[in-house]
Amino acid sequence: MTVWAVFTARIVLLANWRVQATKLLPVMRKLRQGLVPATLVLIGFAPFSQAHSMPGYETGGSNRGVQEVFAAVRDGVSLDEAVSRAERQYNARVVRTDVQDEDGRKVYVLKLLSGDGRVFTVRIDAATGRMR
């Protein structure tokens, strides 16, 4: 932008009389002296503003982890998480899932198949994650 202003000003200066040129030169010089440093300062702060908005290292006073734990307790256990927990605990594969309502509580009913061919059922409370 500064380069464009300089070239435009020079064209105007050449086309106009000598008297007008002497009046416009100091103004253009002051304009360049102010715009160049201001532009460099803005360019210098651009990486800091971008880095500030990006997720990254958490500072010592951050309570982000605590909020995630409370969200997990409040929201309960998802069906995918219940399946993976049951498969790990019983060393078996889930072959069927069902969601039931027992006394106003959501319960995941999982049928598992063990390595030796046994089929058994596990009930997991969706709110607490407790297995029965």
Phi, psi and omega in degrees: 000320180295319180296317178299317180297321180294313180296320178296317179296321180293322178295316178296320181295318180293326182282330183271176181288164181298327183291317179293326181296320181291333178281329186274333182301313179296326179294315179295322180296317179293324178296315177296320181294334179270324184286319183298309179296322180296319178295317179295323178295316179296319178295325180293327181272351183301315180296327180291321180292325178289317181294329180293328183273352183268146177291148181186221184295133180267141180278172186299327183271011185285140177244027183296317180296322179295319179296322179294321179295316179296323178295321179294320179291318182292317184278339180087208185246135177281165179296319179299318180292321178297319179297313182294324178295315182295319180296321179291315185292318185261359180051050182219170182251134178283125182252343180204142177233152177210147177245125182235160177250113180241111180055041177081005180245141178279131182229133175268128177252116184245133173258127183244150177240119182277173181295331180268010174096001179284142176247129178217163185247139177233135176251132181234125177290122184291333182281321185253335183085007181286132180266142176229000000 
